[in-house]
Amino acid sequence: MPPRAWLAQGEHLVSELGVARRTGIEGWFDPPARQDEPSGPPLLHAPPRSQRVPRGAYLG
């Protein structure tokens, strides 16, 4: 059996319906498509900039 014969054996199992080229940012700002995700406590807003921990500060 040639090295890639197994790939040819599965060609009848796959069909290509279309190709959509995307850059990676599409959909980031769209409303969620699923509404069945668990709802937890509301997310907290980030504190004002004056209270943020400086970059590289040790939080240990």
C-alpha positions in Angstrom: 0.0 0.0 0.0 1.5 3.4 -1.0 2.2 5.8 2.0 -0.9 7.9 1.4 -3.4 5.2 0.2 -5.3 5.4 3.5 -6.1 9.1 2.6 -7.6 8.2 -0.7 -9.8 5.5 0.9 -11.7 8.1 2.9 -12.4 10.5 0.0 -16.0 9.3 -0.3 -16.6 10.2 3.3 -15.9 13.9 2.9 -17.5 16.6 0.9 -16.4 20.2 0.6 -19.4 22.5 0.6 -17.6 25.8 0.5 -14.5 27.7 1.7 -14.7 30.9 3.7 -11.4 32.7 4.2 -11.3 34.6 7.4 -8.7 36.9 9.0 -9.5 35.8 12.6 -11.3 38.8 14.0 -14.7 38.2 12.4 -17.4 37.6 14.9 -15.5 39.0 17.9 -18.1 41.7 18.4 -21.2 39.8 17.4 -23.7 38.8 20.1 -23.2 35.2 21.3 -24.6 32.5 19.0 -25.4 30.2 21.9 -27.7 31.2 24.7 -27.6 27.9 26.6 -24.3 28.5 28.4 -24.5 28.6 32.2 -25.1 32.0 33.7 -22.8 32.7 36.6 -22.3 35.8 38.7 -21.9 39.0 36.8 -18.4 39.9 35.7 -16.7 42.6 37.7 -15.5 45.7 36.0 -11.8 46.5 35.9 -10.7 48.9 38.7 -9.8 52.5 37.8 -6.3 52.9 36.4 -5.0 54.5 39.6 -5.7 51.3 41.5 -4.2 48.8 39.0 -1.1 46.9 40.0 1.9 48.1 38.0 3.1 45.8 35.3 5.7 43.4 36.5 4.8 43.9 40.2 5.1 40.7 42.3 1.7 39.6 43.7 3.1 36.7 45.7 
